[in-house]
């Protein structure tokens, strides 16, 4: 039976409940009155159950689908405004003992060049990232207790935070590594990580076991229950995600939202972020080998329905997606994107080699090009890390976010961190465009007193001061 308060993965991701939810949604795909009532509930900004959300995802009434997209856009603006937070992945090591069939890092792949960054390599990589303008990283590493023990990850985090190059500094390190123990999550917390990220890949257990034929990741429950252990270990910001394309997207959608409900029910805090990657080609990986591929239209609707259902969560789309696809989903709920990404170990300082990437990047623009593009679309590129550094995490962040008060912090911080980027790294075109945007957006800051503070800080940034935050 489905029990969101259970700590057993088979109960909070209940297979029967997922199937019943899909059947219920299909049966009501044209139930106009039911869909309208669900949209009315969604307009209260309190979120939806996984079953209600599934009905919206399945809706086949054109005018109501338009209402879904319109509402998603409005909820995104209500909670996150027109800000888009920037980050970059940093691959530490591609040594891995797992057998994941969708990832070229699987241990039987003899073609891929295996590499692990030394601390000296990390200094070079992070310096290159700082010279681009990045302030926030997501660390990636294969699962290999010999080559990538937790001690190595902790040493890397310490090195990254220690690197100060010109005006550059990495202010938030998020971590995407394999499921581990409560004690190890506590050690990651003590190292000062931001969000612990772990993609489920697929929630359908039979497929999960087939896709992970050997290695520690083969254990479905150990992997699926990792977020609970992370929270029990003191990490209060966690990030969920599935790899769309591996399995039926309807099942993944229902289960993903059940996982979010579970975190709320047990810990009082839902996911800090939800990522929506799609499986991509890489060294020996062919996406067409999997049966769950989805169109861009379906992808956009998934994004919109997640935004409506879990309005408080940050949503992430990476450079796996094309410029055109990313542009489409920005308004529908996405609040974080990567830019200038490299998906190989050592790819920022050195030229990226074809057989060392984890997946094919479909948006190859530089960070500056992405920043300029976002501003052309009316978004504010943000390098803000203030909430994490001011202790506004977990339930404290969620309380502010759900009340809408987080905007009083996020908008000013976005403008100040954008100004830092403009002064330190921007091309002349981006600099001119960004200053014009800031002059307009400062008027959105809600209080006159706060506007005055931000205006003064912007002047000080021009003069060389850095790292102001509300």
N, C-alpha and C positions, 0 to 999 in steps of 0.2 A: 504494500500500500504506500501511496505517496505521503511522505511525512517530512515537511521542510525543516522541522526541528531535529530530525535524526542526524547523527554523525556518521551514518552508514551510507555510502555512495549509492547502494542499490535502492535506498529508500528516499533520499532527497533528489536523486535523478531516477525516478521510477519509470521503468520501461513501459509498463501498462498505461500509466498516466500519460506519457508522451504519445502513445498510439491513440488513446481515447481522445486526447486533445486535438490531434490531427484530424481524426474522424469527425469530431464535433465541428471543427472549423470548416471542413469541406461541406458538411451538411448545411451550414449556415452562411455559405459564401455569398448568397444573394438574399439574405434575410435583412431587408432594409431597416426594419424597426430595431432589430437587435444591434446592428452595426451602428446606427445612429445613437442608441443608448450607450454603447461603449465609447463612442466619440465624445458624447456629453460627459461621461465620467473622466475621460482623458483631458478634457478642457479644464478640469479642476486642478490639474498639475500634480495629482497625487499618485500617478502611475497606474498600471494595469496588472492584472494577474496574467500568468503565462497563457491561460486559456482565452482570456479576452484578447490578448495581443495576437494570438494565433488566428482568431477570427478576422482581425484587421489585415493580417498578412494574406489570408486566403480570399479576402473580399474581391469580387469580380464585377462590382458595379462601378462604372467609370466615374460618375460624379462623386461618389463616396471615396474613391481612391484619390481624387483630387483634394477632397477634404483632409484625407490622411496626410498627404504631402504638405498641404498648407499648414496644418496643425503642427507637424513635425518642425517646420521652419520657424513657427512662432515660439514653440517651446524651446528650441535651441537658442533663439534670441533672448528669451526670458531668463534662461539660466546662465548662458555663456556669452551672450551678446555677439558682437561680430569679431571676437578675438579667436585666433588660432594659435595654439601653443606649438612651438617648434622643438624638435629633438632629432638626434641621430643615433643609430645603432653603432655599437663598437664590439666587434667580434674578437674575443680573447683567444679562443682555441677551437679548432674543429676536430680535435681528437674525441672520439665517441665510441662507446661499447654497445650502443643500442642498435636495433635493426630496422628502424623506421623506414617504411617503404616509400615515403613521400619526400625524404630528405637525403641529399647526396652525402651527408656526413656519416651515414650508416657504416658500420665497421667493416662490411664486406666490400665496400667500394675501394678498389685499388688504384683507380685513376686519379682521384682527387689528391692535390698536394696537401699533406698534413702539416699544420703549423701551430705553434703556441707562442704567444707574445712573451718576451722577457719584460722585466720592468723597464729596461732601457727602451725597448720597442714601444711600450705604452707611453713613455714620455714623448717619443716622436709622434705617435698617433694622436695623442691628446693635444699636443702643440699644434698639429695640423688642423685638428677640429676647432681649436680655439682661434686659429687664424682665419677660419671660415666665419666664425661668430657664434658657434654653438655654446650653450650654457648647460644643456641637459642631455644626458646620455642614457641609453638602454644597453646594458651589458649582456652579451650573448656568449654562451660557451656550450660545447657538447658535454655529455655526461661521461666522465671518465675519472674514476677515483684516483688512478695513478697519475695521470697527466694534469687533471683539473680538480684537485681536492679543494675543499672549501677554504683551506688555508691560502691557497693560491688566489682564489677569488677575493678574499679579504685583503690580501696584500695588494692586489690590483686596485681595489677601491681606495685604499689608503694612498697609493701612488697617484691616482687620478685626482683626488681632492688636494693633493700637495702641489700640483703643477700650476704655477702662475706665470704666464707668458705675456709680456706687454700688458694690455688691459684685460687679457683673457683669464677666465676661471670657469671650471665646471662646478656648478652650484648644486646640481641634483644628479645623483646616480641611481637610476632604476635598474633592477636586476631581473633578467629572464634566464634562470638556470633550472636544472632538474629538481623535481620534488625531493625534499629532504626532511630531517627530523625537527621537532620542536626546538631542541637545543641549538641546532644550526640556524634556525630562523632567528632565534634570539641573538646569535652572534652577528647575523646580517643586520639586524636592527641596530645593534650596538655599533656597527661600523658606519652607520649613518645613511643607509639606503633610503630612497624615497618610496617607490612602489615595488612590490614583488609581483612579477608578471609570470604567468604560466598558462600557455594555451592548452586546452583540452585536446585539440586536434579533432577528435570525434567523441561524442557522448554515447553513441550506439555501441554497447559493450562487445557484441560479437565482431563488429568491424574493427573496433579498437584492438582487440586481441590479434586479429589477422594482420593489421597494419603495423603492429609492434610484436613481431614473432619471437624476439628474444631480447634479453637485456633487462635492466631494472624497470624500464618504462613499460614492460609487458604487464606489470601489476596494475590493473585498472583502478582498484580501490585506493591503492597507495597514491597514485597520481591524482585521482579525482578528489580525494580528501585533503590534498596538500594545502589548500587555502585555509582550512580550519586549523591545521597545525601552524601555519604562518601566523594566524591571528592569535592563537594560544601562545605563540612565541613572542608576541608583542608587536608584530608588524600590523599596523591598522589600515594601511592602504594596499589593497591587492587588485590585480588586474586580470580579468577573465578574457577568454577568446576561444574561438573554434577556427579550424582551417576549412573554410567553405570550399566545397569541391570534392571532398573525400566521400561524403555520404549525403543522403537526402537532406536538403537544406531545411525542410519543414521540421524534421526531427531535431536537428541541431538548434534551430531557433527556439523550439519549445524547451529543450533541455537547458540551454544557456540561460533562459529566463527563470527556470526552476532553480538553477544554481544561484542566481542573484537573489531569489526569494529565500533560499536557504541561508545565505549569509546574513540577510536582514533578520530572519527569524532567530538565528542562533547568536549572532554577534551584535545585532542592532545597527549594523553598518553594511550596506551593500557594496558592490564592487566600485572601486575608485575609477577604474577604466574598463571598457569593453573594447576589444580589438576585433576587426572583421577581415582578417587576411584571407586571400584565395590562393589555392595551390598553384604554383608556377613551375615552369620548366627550369631544370638545372642539370648539371653534369650527366647523370644517368637516370634522371627523372622525367617522365613524360606525363603531363597532366591528363591527357586523354585516356590514360590507363585506369583512371578512377571514374566512377559512375555518377558523381554528384555535381558536375559542372553547372554553373548558373550564369545566366545572361546579366548584362549590365542593368537591365530593367529590374530584374529580380533582386540584384544586389542593392540597388537604390531603395527598393521597397523594404528590404530587410533593415537597412540603416534607419529609414524613417520610422518603422515600427518599433525598433529598439529605443529610439529617442523618445517616442511617445510613452512607451511602457516603463522605462527606467530613466525618467527625465533628469535626475541628478547626476548620472554617471558621465564621466568623460568618455568620448568615443574617438578611436584612433584608426586612421588609415595610412598605410605606408606607401613607399615607392614601388611596391608590388603592382599598384594600380597605375594606369596611364594618367596623363595630365587631364584628359577629357573626363575620365571617370571620377577622378578626385574633385574636379571642378563641380561636377553634378552633385556629389554627396556632401560637399562642404556646407551647403545651406540646410541639408536635411538632418543634421545632427552631429557631424564630425567636429571635434573641438581640438584635436591634436593631429599633426602630420609630421612626417620626417622630410628632410630635404638634404640634397647633396649626399645621399647615403651610399655607403659601400658595404657589400655583404660578404666580403672575404676577410680573412685574418691578415691584418697589415695593409688594408686597402686604401687608407687615407694618405699615409706617408709614401708608400710605393704605388706603382701602377697595379691596378687590379688584374689578376690573371684569370683567364676564362674558366679554368678547371678548379678554382678555389672558392667560387661564390656559392652561397647557400641557396640562392634563388635568383631568377632573372629579374632585374630591375626594369620597370616599364616607364619610369619617370627619371630620366638621367640628367635633369637640369641641375645647375649649381644652386647652392643655397641662396645666393643673391638673386638669381633668376626666379626662384620660387617666392622669395620675399616680395619682389617687384610685382609678380603675377598676383599674389594675394591682395596686395594693396590696390591693384587695378580692379579687382573684383569687389572692393569695398571692405575687405577684412583687415584687421589689425594683427600683424604677426607679433607674437608675444614670446619673449624669452624668460618670462616670469617664473621664479621658483620660491616666491615669498611665503606661500602657505606652508610648504614643507619646512622652511627655515624659521618660521614664526610659530611652529607648533600647531598650525591649523590643519590637522590631519584626522583621519578616522571620523569619529562621531562629531568632533568639533567642526571639521570641514563640511560634513554632510548637513549639520544643523544650519550652518550659514548658507549653504547652497540651496537647501530646500526652502529656506525662507526668502531667498532672493537677495539677501544682504551681502553675499560674497561679491556682488558686482561693485560694491563700494571699495573693495580692495583690488579686484582683478583689473578693472579698467585703468585706474591710475598706474598700476604696476606694469601693465602691458605697454602703456605709452612711454614710461621711463626706460624700460628695457629695450624697446624699439629704438629709442633715442640713442642708447648706448651702441646698438648695432650700427645705426646710421653714421655716427661720429667715427667709429672705429673700423668699420669693415665695408660699408656700402659703396657701390659704384656711384658715379655722379648722378646718373638717372634715378637710381633708387634713393639716393640721399634727397634729391629735390622732391620726389614724390612722397617720401616718408615725412619730411618736414611739413609739407602741405597737409597730409593726413593728420598729423599730430595737432596742428593748428585748428583743424576742424573738430577732432574728437575730444579735445580737452574740454570743449563746451558740454560734453555729455557727462562729465564728472558731476555727480549729483549736488554737492554742496559748494557754495561760494568759497568757504574757507579752505576746503580740500583742493579746489581748483587753484587757489592761490599757492598752496603748498607745492602742488605738482608743477606749476609754472616756474616757481623758484628752483625746484630740483632740476628741471630741464635746462635752465640757464647754467646751473652748477655742473651738469653733465657736459655741456659745451666747453666748460673751462677745465675739464679733466677729472672731476669727481665721479665715482662709480658706486654702484650697488646700493641705491636707495630703495626702500620698500615700505609699503603701507601695511 
